[in-house]
Amino acid sequence: MTQKKDLEKMMKWGKVLDTCTNVIGKIIQACCAASAVIFVIFCFYMKNINEGTMKITFLGQDVSFAGLPTAAQYAVVLLMAAVFALAVFMVGDFAKALRSVFQSMAAGRPFEEAAVKGFKRSALWLAIIGVLAANGYVLVMAAFLLLFSYVFSYGVILQTESDETL
């Protein structure tokens, strides 16, 4: 009886976490997209008031485009906006990867190949973020997600053997 209750709890939490991941992922994507638009508008505004040379603060660092030709200044701004656009894609795929894990839980079958792939993709995105941000904690989280993928991969094997035995 407790196994059935535990399974029902897991399914309930899987649904809740899937919904939360979906909503939070969309909110973060919208924030990244809005940041890109605001950033580009701000840079072009600063270009007008700084008499042809952009100077902005980005991630706490002063960035000056003094001495760069106007075309290069615009290229840098557009490149930075592209980084925001990449963040929109990355957050969306990261949320999708986590959702595949939670959807497997919600279906009552956490040991599915979709969950394993979800853990691996999540680990990959966290590793990329950790390297780009030079953040060791994020890299450790990526390592744990990769470890979970192997644990769940073994669970898939055991689940398959169990299903075939019955």
C-alpha positions as CSV (number, residue, x, y, z in Angstrom):
1,M,0.0,0.0,0.0
2,T,2.8,2.4,0.8
3,Q,4.4,1.7,-2.6
4,K,1.1,2.8,-4.3
5,K,1.1,6.0,-2.2
6,D,4.7,6.7,-3.0
7,L,4.0,6.2,-6.7
8,E,1.0,8.6,-6.5
9,K,3.1,11.2,-4.6
10,M,5.8,10.9,-7.2
11,M,3.3,11.3,-10.0
12,K,1.7,14.4,-8.3
13,W,5.1,16.0,-7.7
14,G,6.1,15.2,-11.3
15,K,3.1,17.1,-12.6
16,V,3.7,20.0,-10.2
17,L,7.4,20.2,-11.1
18,D,6.7,19.9,-14.8
19,T,4.2,22.8,-14.7
20,C,6.6,24.9,-12.6
21,T,9.5,24.3,-14.9
22,N,7.4,25.2,-17.9
23,V,6.2,28.5,-16.4
24,I,9.5,29.5,-15.0
25,G,11.3,28.6,-18.2
26,K,8.9,30.8,-20.2
27,I,9.3,33.7,-17.8
28,I,13.1,33.5,-18.0
29,Q,13.0,33.2,-21.8
30,A,10.8,36.3,-21.9
31,C,13.1,38.2,-19.6
32,C,16.1,37.3,-21.8
33,A,14.3,38.4,-24.9
34,A,13.2,41.6,-23.3
35,S,16.7,42.2,-22.0
36,A,18.1,41.8,-25.6
37,V,15.6,44.4,-26.9
38,I,16.2,46.8,-24.0
39,F,20.0,46.4,-24.4
40,V,20.0,47.2,-28.1
41,I,17.7,50.2,-27.6
42,F,19.8,51.4,-24.7
43,C,23.0,51.1,-26.7
44,F,21.6,53.0,-29.6
45,Y,20.3,55.7,-27.2
46,M,23.7,55.9,-25.6
47,K,25.3,56.3,-29.0
48,N,23.2,59.4,-29.6
49,I,23.9,61.1,-26.3
50,N,27.6,60.2,-26.1
51,E,28.4,62.0,-29.4
52,G,29.2,58.9,-31.4
53,T,30.9,56.7,-28.9
54,M,29.0,54.2,-26.8
55,K,29.9,53.6,-23.2
56,I,27.9,51.1,-21.2
57,T,28.0,49.1,-18.1
58,F,27.6,45.4,-18.8
59,L,27.6,42.8,-16.0
60,G,29.2,45.4,-13.6
61,Q,32.0,46.3,-16.1
62,D,32.3,49.6,-17.9
63,V,32.6,48.9,-21.6
64,S,33.7,51.7,-23.9
65,F,33.7,51.6,-27.6
66,A,36.0,54.6,-27.9
67,G,38.3,54.4,-30.9
68,L,36.2,51.7,-32.7
69,P,34.7,52.6,-36.0
70,T,30.9,53.1,-35.9
71,A,30.3,49.9,-37.9
72,A,32.3,47.9,-35.3
73,Q,30.4,49.5,-32.5
74,Y,27.1,48.4,-34.1
75,A,28.6,44.9,-34.7
76,V,29.5,44.5,-31.0
77,V,26.0,45.6,-29.9
78,L,24.4,43.2,-32.3
79,L,26.8,40.4,-31.2
80,M,25.9,41.0,-27.5
81,A,22.2,41.0,-28.5
82,A,22.8,37.6,-30.2
83,V,24.2,36.3,-26.9
84,F,20.9,37.2,-25.3
85,A,19.1,35.4,-28.1
86,L,21.3,32.3,-27.5
87,A,20.3,32.6,-23.8
88,V,16.6,32.4,-24.9
89,F,17.2,29.2,-26.8
90,M,19.4,27.7,-24.1
91,V,16.9,28.4,-21.3
92,G,14.1,26.9,-23.4
93,D,16.1,23.7,-24.2
94,F,17.2,23.4,-20.6
95,A,13.6,23.7,-19.4
96,K,12.5,21.2,-22.0
97,A,15.2,18.8,-20.8
98,L,14.1,19.1,-17.2
99,R,10.5,18.7,-18.2
100,S,11.2,15.4,-19.8
101,V,12.4,14.1,-16.5
102,F,9.4,15.4,-14.6
103,Q,7.0,14.2,-17.3
104,S,8.4,10.7,-16.9
105,M,7.8,11.0,-13.1
106,A,4.3,12.3,-13.7
107,A,3.5,9.3,-15.9
108,G,4.6,7.0,-13.1
109,R,7.6,5.7,-15.0
110,P,10.7,7.7,-14.0
111,F,13.1,5.1,-15.4
112,E,12.6,5.9,-19.1
113,E,15.1,6.8,-21.7
114,A,13.5,10.3,-22.0
115,A,14.5,11.0,-18.4
116,V,18.0,9.8,-19.0
117,K,18.3,12.1,-22.1
118,G,16.8,14.9,-20.1
119,F,19.4,14.6,-17.3
120,K,22.2,14.5,-19.9
121,R,21.0,17.5,-21.8
122,S,20.5,19.4,-18.5
123,A,24.0,18.5,-17.5
124,L,25.4,19.7,-20.8
125,W,23.7,23.1,-20.6
126,L,24.8,23.5,-17.0
127,A,28.4,22.6,-18.0
128,I,28.4,25.2,-20.8
129,I,27.0,27.8,-18.4
130,G,29.6,26.9,-15.7
131,V,32.5,27.2,-18.2
132,L,31.3,30.5,-19.6
133,A,30.6,32.0,-16.2
134,A,33.7,30.3,-14.7
135,N,31.5,29.0,-11.9
136,G,32.7,25.9,-10.1
137,Y,29.4,25.3,-8.3
138,V,27.5,25.1,-11.6
139,L,30.0,22.7,-12.9
140,V,29.5,20.5,-9.8
141,M,25.7,20.6,-10.4
142,A,26.3,19.5,-14.0
143,A,28.4,16.6,-12.7
144,F,25.7,15.6,-10.4
145,L,23.1,15.7,-13.2
146,L,25.4,13.6,-15.3
147,L,25.7,11.1,-12.4
148,F,21.9,11.0,-12.1
149,S,21.7,10.2,-15.8
150,Y,23.9,7.1,-15.3
151,V,21.9,6.1,-12.2
152,F,18.6,6.5,-14.2
153,S,20.2,4.6,-17.1
154,Y,20.8,1.7,-14.8
155,G,17.2,2.1,-13.6
156,V,16.0,1.8,-17.2
157,I,17.8,-1.5,-17.5
158,L,16.4,-2.8,-14.3
159,Q,12.9,-1.6,-15.2
160,T,13.1,-3.4,-18.6
161,E,14.3,-6.6,-16.9
162,S,11.4,-6.3,-14.4
163,D,8.8,-5.7,-17.2
164,E,10.1,-8.6,-19.2
165,T,10.1,-10.9,-16.1
166,L,6.4,-10.3,-15.6
